[in-house]
Each structure stands twice: as C-alpha cells, then as structure tokens.
Amino acid sequence: MQSIIITGGAGFIGSHVVRLFVNKYPDYHIINLDKLTYAGNLANLKDIEDKPNYTFVKGDICDYELILELMKKHNVTGIIHLAAESHVDRSIKDPFTFARTNVMGTLSMLQAAKT
Ligand SMILES: NC(=O)c1ccc[n+]([C@@H]2O[C@H](COP(=O)([O-])OP(=O)(O)OC[C@H]3O[C@@H](n4cnc5c(N)ncnc54)[C@H](O)[C@@H]3O)[C@@H](O)[C@H]2O)c1
C-alpha cells in the first residue's frame, strides 16, 4: 500500500485535507503528522480516526530522524506539507518558533523527500 504523509493534519486546513484523502482514496494509507500545538485539535477528525487507512503520528516536522523513520517504515510516495506556525500575531511575539517550524521544518521535509 502506498502512503501519503500529510503534515499539520490536525489544523484548520489540514483536517479537511486529511478527511478528504482518507475517504476518497481508501487504497492509500494516510499518515497525519502533527505536533498538536495550540492550533492542532484532533477533535476535528473524530469521524475518521478509526478508518483502516488512517494513522495519526504526534511529532515535530523539525525532527528529521522521525521523518526519515516514517518514510522508511511506510511506503511513502507523497507528502502534503501543511504544518506551520500560521498566526501572524504570534510570529511577532515569538519569531524563533515561527522561523524554526516554517523554515527549518519545511527544509527537514524537503530533505527527507529527497532520500
Ligand atoms: N487558513 C488560511 O486561510 C490559509 C490561507 C492560505 C494558506 N494557508 C497556509 O496553509 C497552511 C495551514 O494553515 P492552517 O490555517 O491549517 O494552520 P493551523 O495553524 O490551523 O494549523 C497548523 C497545524 O500545524 C501543526 N504544527 C505546527 N507546528 C508544527 C510542527 N513543528 N510540527 C508538526 N506540526 C506542527 C499544528 O499543530 C496545527 O495542527 C499554512 O502554511 C498556512 O500559511 C492558510
């Protein structure tokens, strides 16, 4: 079975994308990778949490080793990257977290995709 990692799947946009993919593509294993920050909420996905083609992984996109492990363990053929610090006001209050997730986290996903 091919797998798709969707990052930020517990967020506003990600939860809709995860639900759509889990229901529309039963032949694909959908892995929702989310750190569950203040913005993530698994209650958004109650209706699909028991589906056989769905797995939730609590983790950080900056954790390069974790991403590599997931890619190796599952037959990952696609990534949809939606995890982010998305609130502009917070980026002013806490720019380091913002840059870490949005820049280094995205780099980590890109680098893992190349392997
Ligand atoms: N909401 C919009 O109107 C809109 C419009 C255009 C583009 N976007 C973009 O779409 C993407 C998703 O937006 P959203 O509104 O769903 O955001 P959101 O803040 O609702 O969700 C972000 C998700 O990412 C997770 N997350 C944060 N840091 C993480 C980390 N280090 N590792 C793993 N998971 C982490 C959070 O727990 C949360 O579930 C963002 O890149 C955003 O800029 C959003």
Backbone and ligand atoms as CSV (ligand in chain L), in Angstrom:
chain,resi,resn,atom,element,x,y,z
A,1,MET,N,N,0.845,-1.203,0.000
A,1,MET,CA,C,0.000,0.000,0.000
A,1,MET,C,C,0.877,1.250,0.000
A,2,GLN,N,N,0.571,2.189,-0.861
A,2,GLN,CA,C,1.327,3.444,-0.864
A,2,GLN,C,C,0.833,4.347,0.273
A,3,SER,N,N,1.737,5.162,0.797
A,3,SER,CA,C,1.372,6.052,1.900
A,3,SER,C,C,1.626,7.502,1.521
A,4,ILE,N,N,0.791,8.365,2.073
A,4,ILE,CA,C,0.964,9.810,1.910
A,4,ILE,C,C,1.057,10.421,3.298
A,5,ILE,N,N,2.098,11.219,3.530
A,5,ILE,CA,C,2.191,11.955,4.797
A,5,ILE,C,C,1.536,13.315,4.599
A,6,ILE,N,N,0.604,13.649,5.485
A,6,ILE,CA,C,0.034,14.999,5.492
A,6,ILE,C,C,0.462,15.645,6.800
A,7,THR,N,N,1.277,16.687,6.728
A,7,THR,CA,C,1.706,17.368,7.954
A,7,THR,C,C,0.675,18.438,8.321
A,8,GLY,N,N,0.541,18.681,9.620
A,8,GLY,CA,C,-0.411,19.700,10.070
A,8,GLY,C,C,-1.853,19.277,9.877
A,9,GLY,N,N,-2.079,17.973,9.895
A,9,GLY,CA,C,-3.412,17.449,9.610
A,9,GLY,C,C,-4.445,17.685,10.699
A,10,ALA,N,N,-4.002,18.178,11.859
A,10,ALA,CA,C,-4.982,18.493,12.913
A,10,ALA,C,C,-5.365,19.974,12.889
A,11,GLY,N,N,-4.825,20.701,11.924
A,11,GLY,CA,C,-5.107,22.139,11.835
A,11,GLY,C,C,-6.345,22.443,11.009
A,12,PHE,N,N,-6.564,23.707,10.799
A,12,PHE,CA,C,-7.768,24.201,10.117
A,12,PHE,C,C,-7.886,23.621,8.708
A,13,ILE,N,N,-6.870,23.824,7.894
A,13,ILE,CA,C,-6.926,23.332,6.516
A,13,ILE,C,C,-6.597,21.839,6.473
A,14,GLY,N,N,-5.551,21.445,7.242
A,14,GLY,CA,C,-5.089,20.055,7.186
A,14,GLY,C,C,-6.168,19.055,7.529
A,15,SER,N,N,-7.018,19.357,8.492
A,15,SER,CA,C,-8.026,18.365,8.893
A,15,SER,C,C,-9.008,18.097,7.753
A,16,HIS,N,N,-9.311,19.107,6.973
A,16,HIS,CA,C,-10.205,18.898,5.826
A,16,HIS,C,C,-9.507,18.086,4.743
A,17,VAL,N,N,-8.216,18.363,4.548
A,17,VAL,CA,C,-7.459,17.630,3.522
A,17,VAL,C,C,-7.326,16.157,3.931
A,18,VAL,N,N,-7.009,15.920,5.222
A,18,VAL,CA,C,-6.888,14.539,5.713
A,18,VAL,C,C,-8.208,13.790,5.507
A,19,ARG,N,N,-9.296,14.385,5.921
A,19,ARG,CA,C,-10.611,13.719,5.794
A,19,ARG,C,C,-10.898,13.386,4.329
A,20,LEU,N,N,-10.653,14.353,3.448
A,20,LEU,CA,C,-10.908,14.156,2.017
A,20,LEU,C,C,-10.098,12.970,1.483
A,21,PHE,N,N,-8.806,12.936,1.821
A,21,PHE,CA,C,-7.942,11.872,1.296
A,21,PHE,C,C,-8.299,10.515,1.886
A,22,VAL,N,N,-8.568,10.465,3.192
A,22,VAL,CA,C,-8.903,9.174,3.833
A,22,VAL,C,C,-10.166,8.589,3.201
A,23,ASN,N,N,-11.169,9.430,2.972
A,23,ASN,CA,C,-12.434,8.942,2.425
A,23,ASN,C,C,-12.364,8.689,0.924
A,24,LYS,N,N,-11.633,9.525,0.209
A,24,LYS,CA,C,-11.630,9.430,-1.252
A,24,LYS,C,C,-10.634,8.405,-1.788
A,25,TYR,N,N,-9.574,8.151,-1.019
A,25,TYR,CA,C,-8.529,7.239,-1.517
A,25,TYR,C,C,-8.275,6.099,-0.519
A,26,PRO,N,N,-9.234,5.151,-0.404
A,26,PRO,CA,C,-9.090,4.066,0.574
A,26,PRO,C,C,-7.891,3.164,0.297
A,27,ASP,N,N,-7.358,3.201,-0.927
A,27,ASP,CA,C,-6.192,2.365,-1.257
A,27,ASP,C,C,-4.878,3.016,-0.829
A,28,TYR,N,N,-4.947,4.234,-0.320
A,28,TYR,CA,C,-3.752,4.910,0.183
A,28,TYR,C,C,-3.797,4.968,1.706
A,29,HIS,N,N,-2.637,4.762,2.310
A,29,HIS,CA,C,-2.505,4.914,3.757
A,29,HIS,C,C,-2.173,6.385,4.037
A,30,ILE,N,N,-3.032,7.058,4.769
A,30,ILE,CA,C,-2.840,8.482,5.044
A,30,ILE,C,C,-2.251,8.643,6.448
A,31,ILE,N,N,-1.054,9.230,6.514
A,31,ILE,CA,C,-0.383,9.448,7.803
A,31,ILE,C,C,-0.455,10.931,8.132
A,32,ASN,N,N,-1.144,11.219,9.223
A,32,ASN,CA,C,-1.269,12.610,9.673
A,32,ASN,C,C,-0.172,12.885,10.707
A,33,LEU,N,N,0.806,13.690,10.329
A,33,LEU,CA,C,1.911,14.030,11.234
A,33,LEU,C,C,1.689,15.441,11.770
A,34,ASP,N,N,1.442,15.516,13.085
A,34,ASP,CA,C,1.135,16.828,13.670
A,34,ASP,C,C,1.682,16.890,15.096
A,35,LYS,N,N,2.221,18.027,15.449
A,35,LYS,CA,C,2.789,18.225,16.790
A,35,LYS,C,C,1.715,18.538,17.837
A,36,LEU,N,N,0.543,18.858,17.371
A,36,LEU,CA,C,-0.569,19.287,18.245
A,36,LEU,C,C,-0.168,20.494,19.084
A,37,THR,N,N,0.139,21.569,18.431
A,37,THR,CA,C,0.369,22.843,19.119
A,37,THR,C,C,-0.989,23.407,19.497
A,38,TYR,N,N,-1.006,24.638,19.979
A,38,TYR,CA,C,-2.279,25.306,20.318
A,38,TYR,C,C,-3.260,25.276,19.128
A,39,ALA,N,N,-2.710,25.162,17.896
A,39,ALA,CA,C,-3.560,25.244,16.695
A,39,ALA,C,C,-4.120,23.885,16.272
A,40,GLY,N,N,-3.539,22.801,16.793
A,40,GLY,CA,C,-3.979,21.472,16.358
A,40,GLY,C,C,-5.041,20.910,17.277
A,41,ASN,N,N,-6.026,20.249,16.697
A,41,ASN,CA,C,-7.098,19.685,17.510
A,41,ASN,C,C,-7.625,18.413,16.844
A,42,LEU,N,N,-7.370,17.276,17.502
A,42,LEU,CA,C,-7.782,16.002,16.903
A,42,LEU,C,C,-9.300,15.807,16.903
A,43,ALA,N,N,-10.005,16.637,17.671
A,43,ALA,CA,C,-11.470,16.534,17.661
A,43,ALA,C,C,-11.992,16.834,16.255
A,44,ASN,N,N,-11.198,17.549,15.482
A,44,ASN,CA,C,-11.578,17.850,14.088
A,44,ASN,C,C,-11.707,16.586,13.250
A,45,LEU,N,N,-11.096,15.476,13.734
A,45,LEU,CA,C,-11.005,14.271,12.902
A,45,LEU,C,C,-11.661,13.053,13.543
A,46,LYS,N,N,-12.530,13.300,14.531
A,46,LYS,CA,C,-13.201,12.201,15.254
A,46,LYS,C,C,-13.858,11.212,14.303
A,47,ASP,N,N,-14.478,11.707,13.256
A,47,ASP,CA,C,-15.266,10.851,12.364
A,47,ASP,C,C,-14.425,9.885,11.532
A,48,ILE,N,N,-13.117,10.140,11.416
A,48,ILE,CA,C,-12.312,9.223,10.579
A,48,ILE,C,C,-11.216,8.508,11.370
A,49,GLU,N,N,-11.135,8.745,12.687
A,49,GLU,CA,C,-9.981,8.242,13.444
A,49,GLU,C,C,-9.854,6.713,13.446
A,50,ASP,N,N,-10.966,6.005,13.225
A,50,ASP,CA,C,-10.904,4.536,13.231
A,50,ASP,C,C,-10.814,3.916,11.840
A,51,LYS,N,N,-10.691,4.735,10.833
A,51,LYS,CA,C,-10.610,4.198,9.458
A,51,LYS,C,C,-9.315,3.394,9.298
A,52,PRO,N,N,-9.372,2.268,8.586
A,52,PRO,CA,C,-8.191,1.399,8.480
A,52,PRO,C,C,-7.030,2.025,7.708
A,53,ASN,N,N,-7.283,3.008,6.862
A,53,ASN,CA,C,-6.208,3.612,6.059
A,53,ASN,C,C,-5.706,4.923,6.659
A,54,TYR,N,N,-5.976,5.119,7.978
A,54,TYR,CA,C,-5.578,6.376,8.629
A,54,TYR,C,C,-4.704,6.111,9.848
A,55,THR,N,N,-3.594,6.865,9.943
A,55,THR,CA,C,-2.733,6.796,11.131
A,55,THR,C,C,-2.369,8.210,11.562
A,56,PHE,N,N,-2.497,8.456,12.877
A,56,PHE,CA,C,-2.034,9.735,13.408
A,56,PHE,C,C,-0.691,9.535,14.103
A,57,VAL,N,N,0.266,10.411,13.799
A,57,VAL,CA,C,1.562,10.389,14.479
A,57,VAL,C,C,1.790,11.756,15.111
A,58,LYS,N,N,1.946,11.757,16.442
A,58,LYS,CA,C,2.248,13.027,17.109
A,58,LYS,C,C,3.752,13.268,16.987
A,59,GLY,N,N,4.138,14.301,16.260
A,59,GLY,CA,C,5.566,14.542,16.065
A,59,GLY,C,C,5.809,15.904,15.449
A,60,ASP,N,N,7.093,16.256,15.464
A,60,ASP,CA,C,7.522,17.592,15.030
A,60,ASP,C,C,8.168,17.485,13.649
A,61,ILE,N,N,7.784,18.347,12.730
A,61,ILE,CA,C,8.375,18.301,11.384
A,61,ILE,C,C,9.864,18.663,11.410
A,62,CYS,N,N,10.329,19.273,12.499
A,62,CYS,CA,C,11.765,19.585,12.615
A,62,CYS,C,C,12.570,18.348,13.008
A,63,ASP,N,N,11.885,17.281,13.401
A,63,ASP,CA,C,12.556,16.050,13.828
A,63,ASP,C,C,12.877,15.214,12.582
A,64,TYR,N,N,13.998,15.529,11.983
A,64,TYR,CA,C,14.393,14.918,10.705
A,64,TYR,C,C,14.475,13.387,10.803
A,65,GLU,N,N,15.004,12.898,11.922
A,65,GLU,CA,C,15.126,11.439,12.094
A,65,GLU,C,C,13.753,10.768,12.091
A,66,LEU,N,N,12.800,11.395,12.738
A,66,LEU,CA,C,11.433,10.850,12.767
A,66,LEU,C,C,10.855,10.781,11.352
A,67,ILE,N,N,11.065,11.833,10.584
A,67,ILE,CA,C,10.516,11.854,9.214
A,67,ILE,C,C,11.155,10.728,8.385
A,68,LEU,N,N,12.485,10.587,8.534
A,68,LEU,CA,C,13.180,9.520,7.796
A,68,LEU,C,C,12.638,8.151,8.189
A,69,GLU,N,N,12.424,7.983,9.493
A,69,GLU,CA,C,11.898,6.707,10.004
A,69,GLU,C,C,10.525,6.410,9.402
A,70,LEU,N,N,9.669,7.420,9.369
A,70,LEU,CA,C,8.330,7.231,8.793
A,70,LEU,C,C,8.418,6.882,7.310
A,71,MET,N,N,9.326,7.571,6.612
A,71,MET,CA,C,9.474,7.325,5.173
A,71,MET,C,C,9.957,5.897,4.921
A,72,LYS,N,N,10.862,5.432,5.798
A,72,LYS,CA,C,11.413,4.077,5.630
A,72,LYS,C,C,10.386,3.012,6.003
A,73,LYS,N,N,9.687,3.243,7.110
A,73,LYS,CA,C,8.749,2.245,7.639
A,73,LYS,C,C,7.554,2.049,6.710
A,74,HIS,N,N,7.068,3.158,6.154
A,74,HIS,CA,C,5.888,3.081,5.289
A,74,HIS,C,C,6.346,3.356,3.853
A,75,ASN,N,N,5.588,2.907,2.929
A,75,ASN,CA,C,5.939,3.135,1.529
A,75,ASN,C,C,5.425,4.523,1.118
A,76,VAL,N,N,6.154,5.561,1.571
A,76,VAL,CA,C,5.667,6.940,1.360
A,76,VAL,C,C,5.983,7.393,-0.064
A,77,THR,N,N,4.934,7.722,-0.818
A,77,THR,CA,C,5.139,8.172,-2.204
A,77,THR,C,C,4.702,9.625,-2.389
A,78,GLY,N,N,4.180,10.233,-1.325
A,78,GLY,CA,C,3.764,11.629,-1.451
A,78,GLY,C,C,3.717,12.329,-0.108
A,79,ILE,N,N,3.939,13.635,-0.143
A,79,ILE,CA,C,3.863,14.452,1.078
A,79,ILE,C,C,3.034,15.693,0.758
A,80,ILE,N,N,2.087,15.982,1.645
A,80,ILE,CA,C,1.364,17.255,1.554
A,80,ILE,C,C,1.717,18.018,2.829
A,81,HIS,N,N,2.423,19.099,2.680
A,81,HIS,CA,C,3.020,19.791,3.836
A,81,HIS,C,C,2.205,21.023,4.229
A,82,LEU,N,N,1.437,20.883,5.325
A,82,LEU,CA,C,0.574,21.972,5.776
A,82,LEU,C,C,0.897,22.426,7.199
A,83,ALA,N,N,1.793,21.714,7.884
A,83,ALA,CA,C,2.150,22.117,9.255
A,83,ALA,C,C,2.879,23.456,9.204
A,84,ALA,N,N,2.471,24.368,10.054
A,84,ALA,CA,C,3.095,25.693,10.055
A,84,ALA,C,C,2.692,26.443,11.309
A,85,GLU,N,N,3.496,27.442,11.628
A,85,GLU,CA,C,3.055,28.479,12.555
A,85,GLU,C,C,2.344,29.486,11.658
A,86,SER,N,N,1.035,29.517,11.750
A,86,SER,CA,C,0.271,30.269,10.748
A,86,SER,C,C,-0.302,31.591,11.261
A,87,HIS,N,N,-0.142,31.838,12.571
A,87,HIS,CA,C,-0.775,33.037,13.119
A,87,HIS,C,C,0.208,34.214,13.119
A,88,VAL,N,N,-0.107,35.211,12.351
A,88,VAL,CA,C,0.827,36.333,12.139
A,88,VAL,C,C,1.165,37.042,13.457
A,89,ASP,N,N,0.176,37.255,14.304
A,89,ASP,CA,C,0.433,37.950,15.577
A,89,ASP,C,C,1.475,37.209,16.406
A,90,ARG,N,N,1.393,35.875,16.388
A,90,ARG,CA,C,2.354,35.071,17.156
A,90,ARG,C,C,3.758,35.162,16.562
A,91,SER,N,N,3.851,35.357,15.265
A,91,SER,CA,C,5.173,35.451,14.629
A,91,SER,C,C,5.910,36.697,15.097
A,92,ILE,N,N,5.174,37.694,15.532
A,92,ILE,CA,C,5.805,38.927,16.033
A,92,ILE,C,C,6.244,38.705,17.488
A,93,LYS,N,N,5.392,38.017,18.252
A,93,LYS,CA,C,5.702,37.756,19.666
A,93,LYS,C,C,6.807,36.725,19.824
A,94,ASP,N,N,6.810,35.700,18.959
A,94,ASP,CA,C,7.739,34.583,19.115
A,94,ASP,C,C,8.328,34.194,17.750
A,95,PRO,N,N,9.190,35.058,17.193
A,95,PRO,CA,C,9.689,34.813,15.832
A,95,PRO,C,C,10.562,33.570,15.708
A,96,PHE,N,N,11.212,33.128,16.801
A,96,PHE,CA,C,12.100,31.964,16.707
A,96,PHE,C,C,11.313,30.684,16.410
A,97,THR,N,N,10.204,30.513,17.131
A,97,THR,CA,C,9.368,29.332,16.894
A,97,THR,C,C,8.817,29.352,15.472
A,98,PHE,N,N,8.430,30.525,15.053
A,98,PHE,CA,C,7.887,30.724,13.704
A,98,PHE,C,C,8.914,30.292,12.645
A,99,ALA,N,N,10.145,30.813,12.780
A,99,ALA,CA,C,11.199,30.504,11.799
A,99,ALA,C,C,11.598,29.031,11.879
A,100,ARG,N,N,11.668,28.509,13.101
A,100,ARG,CA,C,12.066,27.101,13.270
A,100,ARG,C,C,11.108,26.190,12.506
A,101,THR,N,N,9.820,26.342,12.781
A,101,THR,CA,C,8.846,25.455,12.139
A,101,THR,C,C,8.734,25.727,10.638
A,102,ASN,N,N,8.559,26.989,10.286
A,102,ASN,CA,C,8.247,27.282,8.885
A,102,ASN,C,C,9.454,27.146,7.961
A,103,VAL,N,N,10.655,27.455,8.485
A,103,VAL,CA,C,11.842,27.376,7.628
A,103,VAL,C,C,12.545,26.037,7.826
A,104,MET,N,N,12.982,25.766,9.068
A,104,MET,CA,C,13.748,24.527,9.305
A,104,MET,C,C,12.856,23.278,9.151
A,105,GLY,N,N,11.621,23.383,9.600
A,105,GLY,CA,C,10.699,22.245,9.468
A,105,GLY,C,C,10.433,21.928,8.004
A,106,THR,N,N,10.243,22.949,7.206
A,106,THR,CA,C,9.999,22.747,5.775
A,106,THR,C,C,11.248,22.166,5.115
A,107,LEU,N,N,12.413,22.656,5.519
A,107,LEU,CA,C,13.671,22.113,4.993
A,107,LEU,C,C,13.807,20.633,5.345
A,108,SER,N,N,13.449,20.302,6.578
A,108,SER,CA,C,13.515,18.916,7.033
A,108,SER,C,C,12.620,18.019,6.158
A,109,MET,N,N,11.416,18.484,5.834
A,109,MET,CA,C,10.509,17.705,4.984
A,109,MET,C,C,11.076,17.573,3.569
A,110,LEU,N,N,11.625,18.658,3.047
A,110,LEU,CA,C,12.181,18.633,1.686
A,110,LEU,C,C,13.380,17.685,1.600
A,111,GLN,N,N,14.242,17.779,2.616
A,111,GLN,CA,C,15.446,16.948,2.622
A,111,GLN,C,C,15.073,15.467,2.730
A,112,ALA,N,N,14.089,15.165,3.591
A,112,ALA,CA,C,13.652,13.769,3.746
A,112,ALA,C,C,13.044,13.252,2.441
A,113,ALA,N,N,12.340,14.126,1.729
A,113,ALA,CA,C,11.702,13.713,0.476
A,113,ALA,C,C,12.734,13.350,-0.583
A,114,LYS,N,N,13.929,13.926,-0.467
A,114,LYS,CA,C,14.977,13.663,-1.451
A,114,LYS,C,C,15.632,12.292,-1.261
A,115,THR,N,N,15.484,11.723,-0.049
A,115,THR,CA,C,16.217,10.473,0.232
A,115,THR,C,C,15.500,9.261,-0.376
L,1,LIG,N1,N,-6.008,29.325,6.936
L,1,LIG,C1,C,-5.915,30.038,5.804
L,1,LIG,O1,O,-6.792,30.849,5.445
L,1,LIG,C2,C,-4.727,29.856,4.895
L,1,LIG,C3,C,-4.705,30.507,3.669
L,1,LIG,C4,C,-3.624,30.296,2.823
L,1,LIG,C5,C,-2.575,29.497,3.211
L,1,LIG,N2,N,-2.590,28.901,4.417
L,1,LIG,C6,C,-1.455,28.052,4.781
L,1,LIG,O2,O,-1.881,26.684,4.919
L,1,LIG,C7,C,-1.106,26.057,5.941
L,1,LIG,C8,C,-2.043,25.503,7.033
L,1,LIG,O3,O,-2.821,26.569,7.557
L,1,LIG,P1,P,-3.904,26.354,8.708
L,1,LIG,O4,O,-4.790,27.531,8.705
L,1,LIG,O5,O,-4.497,24.985,8.596
L,1,LIG,O6,O,-2.952,26.424,10.013
L,1,LIG,P2,P,-3.294,25.990,11.517
L,1,LIG,O7,O,-2.487,26.916,12.387
L,1,LIG,O8,O,-4.751,25.866,11.747
L,1,LIG,O9,O,-2.684,24.512,11.609
L,1,LIG,C9,C,-1.311,24.259,11.626
L,1,LIG,C10,C,-1.108,22.842,12.116
L,1,LIG,O10,O,0.297,22.580,12.103
L,1,LIG,C11,C,0.651,21.926,13.320
L,1,LIG,N3,N,2.053,22.237,13.612
L,1,LIG,C12,C,2.579,23.443,13.960
L,1,LIG,N4,N,3.905,23.350,14.135
L,1,LIG,C13,C,4.223,22.044,13.894
L,1,LIG,C14,C,5.454,21.316,13.919
L,1,LIG,N5,N,6.611,21.914,14.230
L,1,LIG,N6,N,5.431,20.003,13.595
L,1,LIG,C15,C,4.271,19.372,13.271
L,1,LIG,N7,N,3.067,20.025,13.246
L,1,LIG,C16,C,3.046,21.332,13.556
L,1,LIG,C17,C,-0.305,22.475,14.359
L,1,LIG,O11,O,-0.433,21.611,15.476
L,1,LIG,C18,C,-1.603,22.605,13.544
L,1,LIG,O12,O,-2.349,21.414,13.607
L,1,LIG,C19,C,-0.132,27.129,6.485
L,1,LIG,O13,O,1.082,27.030,5.772
L,1,LIG,C20,C,-0.841,28.421,6.125
L,1,LIG,O14,O,0.072,29.504,5.992
L,1,LIG,C21,C,-3.651,29.040,5.273
